Amino acid sequence: MQAQAAANSAFIFCPHPDAQVHGRLGAATDLRKQDDAATHIQDDISPSQLRSLWDGVGKPLLRVGKGGVQASHINSLRELLHSHALIKVQINQHDENQVNASGQELASQTCAKLLQVKGRTALFGQGSADLSVLRQSASQQGASAHQRASQQHLERVWHNANGVEEPIQLQPDVQAQLRFLNSAGVLLDDELDRKCLRVLSQTPQGPALTLLKGMNKSSMRAVRNKSAWLNSQCRRITAQAR
Protein backbone atom coordinates (compact mmCIF):
# COMPACT_ATOMS: atom_id res chain seq x y z
CA MET A 1 0.00 0.00 0.00
CA GLN A 2 2.77 2.44 0.92
CA ALA A 3 4.64 1.79 -2.33
CA GLN A 4 1.42 2.29 -4.33
CA ALA A 5 0.66 5.51 -2.49
CA ALA A 6 4.15 6.82 -3.18
CA ALA A 7 3.82 5.97 -6.86
CA ASN A 8 0.54 7.89 -7.09
CA SER A 9 1.80 11.02 -5.38
CA ALA A 10 4.15 13.85 -6.39
CA PHE A 11 7.26 14.57 -4.41
CA ILE A 12 7.47 17.79 -2.43
CA PHE A 13 10.40 17.75 -0.01
CA CYS A 14 12.96 15.29 1.32
CA PRO A 15 15.48 16.50 3.90
CA HIS A 16 17.96 13.65 3.29
CA PRO A 17 18.68 11.28 0.37
CA ASP A 18 17.87 8.27 2.52
CA ALA A 19 14.83 9.82 4.15
CA GLN A 20 11.30 8.84 3.33
CA VAL A 21 9.13 11.01 1.13
CA HIS A 22 7.11 13.44 3.23
CA GLY A 23 4.03 15.53 2.65
CA ARG A 24 0.47 14.81 1.69
CA LEU A 25 -0.42 15.08 -1.96
CA GLY A 26 -3.38 13.88 -3.92
CA ALA A 27 -3.34 11.59 -6.91
CA ALA A 28 -1.23 12.63 -9.88
CA THR A 29 -4.33 13.34 -11.92
CA ASP A 30 -5.46 15.86 -9.30
CA LEU A 31 -2.12 17.66 -9.47
CA ARG A 32 -2.11 18.24 -13.22
CA LYS A 33 -3.04 21.79 -14.07
CA GLN A 34 -2.67 22.51 -17.75
CA ASP A 35 -1.17 25.86 -18.71
CA ASP A 36 0.57 26.30 -22.08
CA ALA A 37 0.74 22.49 -22.45
CA ALA A 38 2.67 22.22 -19.18
CA THR A 39 1.95 20.06 -16.14
CA HIS A 40 2.33 21.97 -12.89
CA ILE A 41 3.49 19.71 -10.08
CA GLN A 42 4.06 22.22 -7.28
CA ASP A 43 0.84 23.76 -6.00
CA ASP A 44 2.66 26.32 -3.82
CA ILE A 45 4.22 28.07 -6.84
CA SER A 46 2.03 30.11 -9.17
CA PRO A 47 2.01 29.58 -12.96
CA SER A 48 3.72 32.94 -13.53
CA GLN A 49 6.47 32.06 -11.05
CA LEU A 50 6.96 28.68 -12.71
CA ARG A 51 7.14 30.33 -16.11
CA SER A 52 9.87 32.65 -14.85
CA LEU A 53 11.85 29.74 -13.40
CA TRP A 54 11.43 27.69 -16.57
CA ASP A 55 12.52 30.49 -18.89
CA GLY A 56 15.61 31.19 -16.80
CA VAL A 57 17.01 27.68 -17.20
CA GLY A 58 18.67 26.72 -20.47
CA LYS A 59 18.78 23.37 -22.23
CA PRO A 60 18.48 20.07 -20.33
CA LEU A 61 21.76 18.92 -18.78
CA LEU A 62 20.59 15.32 -18.41
CA ARG A 63 18.66 12.94 -20.67
CA VAL A 64 16.69 9.84 -19.75
CA GLY A 65 16.26 7.29 -22.53
CA LYS A 66 13.28 5.17 -23.48
CA GLY A 67 14.39 2.51 -21.01
CA GLY A 68 13.41 4.78 -18.14
CA VAL A 69 15.24 5.98 -15.07
CA GLN A 70 18.51 4.18 -14.32
CA ALA A 71 20.89 4.42 -11.37
CA SER A 72 23.25 6.51 -13.50
CA HIS A 73 20.51 9.10 -14.07
CA ILE A 74 19.84 9.34 -10.34
CA ASN A 75 23.52 9.77 -9.50
CA SER A 76 24.02 12.34 -12.25
CA LEU A 77 21.03 14.42 -11.15
CA ARG A 78 22.22 14.36 -7.54
CA GLU A 79 25.61 15.70 -8.61
CA LEU A 80 24.07 18.37 -10.82
CA LEU A 81 21.79 19.56 -8.02
CA HIS A 82 24.83 20.13 -5.81
CA SER A 83 25.97 22.95 -8.09
CA HIS A 84 22.66 24.10 -9.62
CA ALA A 85 19.46 24.95 -7.77
CA LEU A 86 17.48 24.36 -10.97
CA ILE A 87 18.01 21.63 -13.56
CA LYS A 88 16.12 20.60 -16.68
CA VAL A 89 16.01 16.92 -17.61
CA GLN A 90 14.85 15.56 -20.95
CA ILE A 91 12.82 12.36 -20.59
CA ASN A 92 12.56 10.61 -23.96
CA GLN A 93 9.42 8.59 -23.40
CA HIS A 94 6.42 8.81 -25.69
CA ASP A 95 3.61 8.50 -23.17
CA GLU A 96 2.84 11.54 -21.02
CA ASN A 97 2.11 9.38 -17.99
CA GLN A 98 5.50 7.69 -18.35
CA VAL A 99 7.25 11.05 -18.53
CA ASN A 100 5.48 12.24 -15.38
CA ALA A 101 6.18 8.96 -13.59
CA SER A 102 9.87 9.09 -14.49
CA GLY A 103 10.04 12.67 -13.30
CA GLN A 104 8.48 11.75 -9.97
CA GLU A 105 10.83 8.80 -9.62
CA LEU A 106 13.86 11.00 -10.23
CA ALA A 107 12.58 13.50 -7.68
CA SER A 108 11.94 10.93 -4.98
CA GLN A 109 15.30 9.22 -5.49
CA THR A 110 17.30 12.46 -5.44
CA CYS A 111 15.29 14.40 -2.84
CA ALA A 112 14.55 17.10 -5.41
CA LYS A 113 11.46 19.12 -6.19
CA LEU A 114 9.72 18.22 -9.43
CA LEU A 115 8.50 21.69 -10.35
CA GLN A 116 7.09 21.32 -13.84
CA VAL A 117 6.81 18.95 -16.78
CA LYS A 118 6.45 20.42 -20.26
CA GLY A 119 6.39 17.94 -23.12
CA ARG A 120 9.35 15.63 -22.55
CA THR A 121 11.27 18.08 -20.37
CA ALA A 122 11.06 18.21 -16.58
CA LEU A 123 12.25 21.03 -14.33
CA PHE A 124 13.76 20.05 -10.98
CA GLY A 125 14.80 22.19 -8.04
CA GLN A 126 16.94 21.51 -5.01
CA GLY A 127 14.79 19.92 -2.33
CA SER A 128 15.92 22.33 0.38
CA ALA A 129 15.77 25.48 -1.77
CA ASP A 130 12.96 27.97 -1.22
CA LEU A 131 11.41 30.09 -3.96
CA SER A 132 13.87 32.97 -3.51
CA VAL A 133 16.85 30.64 -4.06
CA LEU A 134 15.20 29.14 -7.14
CA ARG A 135 14.52 32.61 -8.53
CA GLN A 136 18.14 33.63 -7.98
CA SER A 137 19.38 30.51 -9.76
CA ALA A 138 17.05 31.10 -12.71
CA SER A 139 18.20 34.72 -12.95
CA GLN A 140 21.88 33.77 -12.87
CA GLN A 141 21.48 30.99 -15.42
CA GLY A 142 19.49 33.27 -17.69
CA ALA A 143 22.13 36.01 -17.53
CA SER A 144 24.93 33.53 -18.23
CA ALA A 145 23.04 32.04 -21.17
CA HIS A 146 22.40 35.50 -22.63
CA GLN A 147 26.07 36.44 -22.26
CA ARG A 148 27.16 33.23 -23.99
CA ALA A 149 24.67 33.78 -26.80
CA SER A 150 25.82 37.38 -27.26
CA GLN A 151 29.47 36.32 -27.35
CA GLN A 152 28.73 33.53 -29.83
CA HIS A 153 26.80 35.95 -32.02
CA LEU A 154 29.62 38.48 -32.04
CA GLU A 155 32.21 35.80 -32.74
CA ARG A 156 30.04 34.43 -35.55
CA VAL A 157 29.62 37.88 -37.06
CA TRP A 158 33.32 38.61 -36.84
CA HIS A 159 34.22 35.18 -38.21
CA ASN A 160 31.83 35.54 -41.13
CA ALA A 161 33.10 39.05 -41.78
CA ASN A 162 36.74 38.03 -41.60
CA GLY A 163 38.57 37.78 -44.87
CA VAL A 164 41.78 35.81 -45.24
CA GLU A 165 43.74 38.95 -46.16
CA GLU A 166 42.01 41.46 -43.90
CA PRO A 167 40.68 39.99 -40.65
CA ILE A 168 38.51 42.13 -38.40
CA GLN A 169 39.94 42.26 -34.89
CA LEU A 170 38.16 44.27 -32.20
CA GLN A 171 39.74 45.14 -28.88
CA PRO A 172 38.36 43.24 -25.82
CA ASP A 173 36.97 46.44 -24.27
CA VAL A 174 35.20 47.26 -27.52
CA GLN A 175 33.78 43.73 -27.66
CA ALA A 176 32.53 44.08 -24.08
CA GLN A 177 30.80 47.37 -24.86
CA LEU A 178 29.14 45.88 -27.93
CA ARG A 179 27.86 42.99 -25.82
CA PHE A 180 26.49 45.49 -23.29
CA LEU A 181 24.67 47.43 -26.01
CA ASN A 182 23.27 44.16 -27.32
CA SER A 183 22.02 43.05 -23.89
CA ALA A 184 20.53 46.52 -23.28
CA GLY A 185 18.55 46.27 -26.51
CA VAL A 186 20.31 49.21 -28.15
CA LEU A 187 21.86 46.98 -30.81
CA LEU A 188 20.07 44.02 -32.33
CA ASP A 189 21.66 40.84 -33.62
CA ASP A 190 23.25 41.27 -37.06
CA GLU A 191 22.63 45.03 -36.92
CA LEU A 192 26.28 45.93 -37.49
CA ASP A 193 27.42 44.92 -40.96
CA ARG A 194 30.91 43.94 -42.11
CA LYS A 195 31.81 47.44 -43.28
CA CYS A 196 30.88 48.96 -39.93
CA LEU A 197 32.85 46.35 -37.96
CA ARG A 198 35.92 46.89 -40.14
CA VAL A 199 35.80 50.66 -39.66
CA LEU A 200 35.24 50.20 -35.91
CA SER A 201 38.30 47.95 -35.69
CA GLN A 202 40.39 50.69 -37.31
CA THR A 203 39.15 53.41 -34.93
CA PRO A 204 41.39 54.28 -31.94
CA GLN A 205 40.15 52.42 -28.88
CA GLY A 206 39.58 55.45 -26.63
CA PRO A 207 37.36 57.38 -29.05
CA ALA A 208 35.65 54.14 -30.12
CA LEU A 209 34.68 53.34 -26.52
CA THR A 210 33.44 56.90 -25.97
CA LEU A 211 31.34 56.62 -29.11
CA LEU A 212 29.87 53.25 -28.15
CA LYS A 213 29.08 54.37 -24.60
CA GLY A 214 27.31 57.40 -26.05
CA MET A 215 25.03 55.08 -28.00
CA ASN A 216 23.35 53.96 -24.77
CA LYS A 217 20.88 56.84 -24.89
CA SER A 218 17.17 56.90 -25.49
CA SER A 219 17.69 59.13 -28.54
CA MET A 220 19.72 56.37 -30.23
CA ARG A 221 16.72 54.06 -30.27
CA ALA A 222 15.17 56.31 -32.89
CA VAL A 223 18.13 55.81 -35.24
CA ARG A 224 17.01 53.16 -37.71
CA ASN A 225 20.32 52.36 -39.40
CA LYS A 226 22.75 52.26 -36.48
CA SER A 227 25.33 50.48 -38.61
CA ALA A 228 25.51 53.39 -41.07
CA TRP A 229 25.47 55.93 -38.22
CA LEU A 230 28.32 54.21 -36.38
CA ASN A 231 30.24 53.82 -39.63
CA SER A 232 30.09 57.55 -40.37
CA GLN A 233 31.03 58.51 -36.80
CA CYS A 234 34.03 56.18 -36.79
CA ARG A 235 35.25 57.53 -40.11
CA ARG A 236 34.93 61.08 -38.79
CA ILE A 237 36.94 60.20 -35.66
CA THR A 238 39.62 58.43 -37.70
CA ALA A 239 39.92 61.37 -40.10
CA GLN A 240 40.30 63.84 -37.22
CA ALA A 241 43.02 61.68 -35.64
CA ARG A 242 45.19 61.82 -38.76
N, C-alpha and C positions, 0 to 999 in steps of 0.2 A: 504493500500500500504506500509506504513512504517513497519508494523508488518511483512509483507511478505518479504520485503527487508532485515529486520534484520534476519529473519529465513534463508535466502539464503546467508548470508555473515558470515565470520569468525571473531571472536572477536580479536581485537588487544590491545586496552588499554582503561581503564576506571579509571579516577582519583578518583572516589568516588563511594561507593556501590549504591547510589541512582542516580548516574549520568547516562546520556544516553550513549549508545555505540557510540564511535567516530571512525573515520577513514574510508577511502574508500577501499573496497575490492570487488573483483569480485565474481562471483557465486562460490559455493563450488566446483563444478566440475572443475573450472579453477584453484583452489588452490591445488588440489591433485597432488602431484608429487611423484610417486612411487620410492622408494629406499629401497631395502631389505624388501619388503612387508610392508612398513611404509608409512603413509600419513603425509606429511609435511604441517603444517598449516601456520607457520611463514615464510614469504618470505625473511625477513631480516636476517635470521640465516642460515648459510650454512649447508648442510647435514653432513659434518664432525663435525661441532660444535654441531649439534643436537645429533649426535651419542655419543659424549663425555658427553653431559648432561644426555642423557638417561642411559648410562652405569654407571654413578655415583650415580644414585638413585636406591635404593633397591626395595623391593616388594611394591605393592600398599598398601596404608594406609587406603583406602576407597573403598567400593564396591557399585555399583549401580545394583539393581536387574532387572529382566525382566520387571517389571512394570514401569521402567523409572525413571527419576529424580524426587525426592520428596523434600519437604522443609527441611527434616532432612539431606539430602545429601548436600544441599546448605549451611546450617548452619555449618555442620561438615567441609566442605572444607574451608569455611571462617576461621574457628578456626585453622585449620591445616596450612593455608597459613600465619597466624600470626607468627608462629614459624619456618616455613620451606619455603625457597624461591622456592623450587621445590617439587612437590608432584605427585605421580602416583596414578591414580584411575582406578580400574577395572570396566568396564561397561559390564555386562553380558547380552548383547542382540545379537541375532544371525545375524541380518542384518547389513552389514557394514555402510549403510546410517544411520541406527538408532544409531549406536555407535557414528558416527561423529556428528549427530544432538544432542545427549545427551551431548557430550563433549562440543559443542558450547553453549548449554543451560547452563551448569555448569559454563562455562567461563563468559558468559554475566551476570549471576546472582551473581557471586562472584567477578567480576572485576578482573579476572585472565587472564593470557595469555594461550591459548591452543597451546602448542608448537608442539606436535606430537601425532599421534594416530597409534599404532602398534597392530594389531589384536584387542583384546578387552581391551587393556590398553591405557590410555591417560595420557600424561605428561603435567602438568600445572605448570606455573610459576607465581610468584607474579606480579600483573599488573604494579607496579611501579618499578620493578627491571630491571636494564639493564643487558647486557650480562655478564659483569664482575662479578656482584653479583650472577648471576645464575651459572657461572663457579665455583665460590668460594663455593657455596652451594653444587654443585655436587661433588667437591673435598673433602669437609668435610664429606659428607654422605658416599662417597666411602671409605675414610680412616676409618671411624667408623665401617662400615660394615665389612671391612677386619679385623680390630682388633677383632670384635666380633667373626668372623668366625675362626680366629686363636686361640682365647681363647677356643671356643667350641671344636675345633679339639684337642687341648692339653688336655682339661678336658676329652674328650672322650677317648683319648689314655691312659691317666693315669687311668681312671675308668676301662677300659677294661683290663689294665695291672694289676690292683690291685687284689691281692688275699686277702682272708679273714684273713689269718694269717700274711701276710707280705705286707701291703699296701705300695705303692710307694708315697712318699711325697717329693716334690721338694720345695725349698725355693722360696719365691716370686721374689727375684732378679734373681734367675736362670730361673724361668718361664718367666720373662720379657725379658731376654736375648735370650731365645729360640724363643719367639714370634718375636723379632727383626730379628733374623737369618732367620726365616720363611718368614717374610715380605720382607727381602732383597733378597730372592731367594737362599740363601746359603743352607738352609734345606728345603726339600720338605715335603708335608704331608705324614705321616706314615713312614718317613725315619728312625726315631729312634725306634728300637724295644724295647720290654719289658726288655730284659737283659741290654741294654744300659741305659735305664731310671733308672733301679734299681741301677746300678753301679754309675750313676751320682748322685742319691739321697744320696748315701753313701760317696760321695767325699766331703771333706771340702769346704765350700762355697767360700772362697777366691780363692783357686786354681781352683775351678770349673769355677768361673766367668772369671778368667784370661784365662783359656783354651777356653771357649766359645767365648770370645771377640777375641781371636787369630784366630778363625775359619772364621772371616769376612775378608778374604784375597782372592785375585784372585787365588792363588795357591790351595786353598781348593776346588775350583770348579772342579778341575781335579781329586779329590779323589772320586772314585765311591761309595765305601761302607763307608759312613761317620759314620754310626752306629758302625761298627766294629772299625774304627779308634778312635772314641771318647771313646768307651769301653776300648780299650787298654791303651789310655792315662790316663783315670780316674783310672784304676787299678794301673798304674805306680805311679801316684801321691799318691794314698792311701797307697801303699806299702812303699813309701819313708817317709810318715808321721808317720809310725809306729815306 
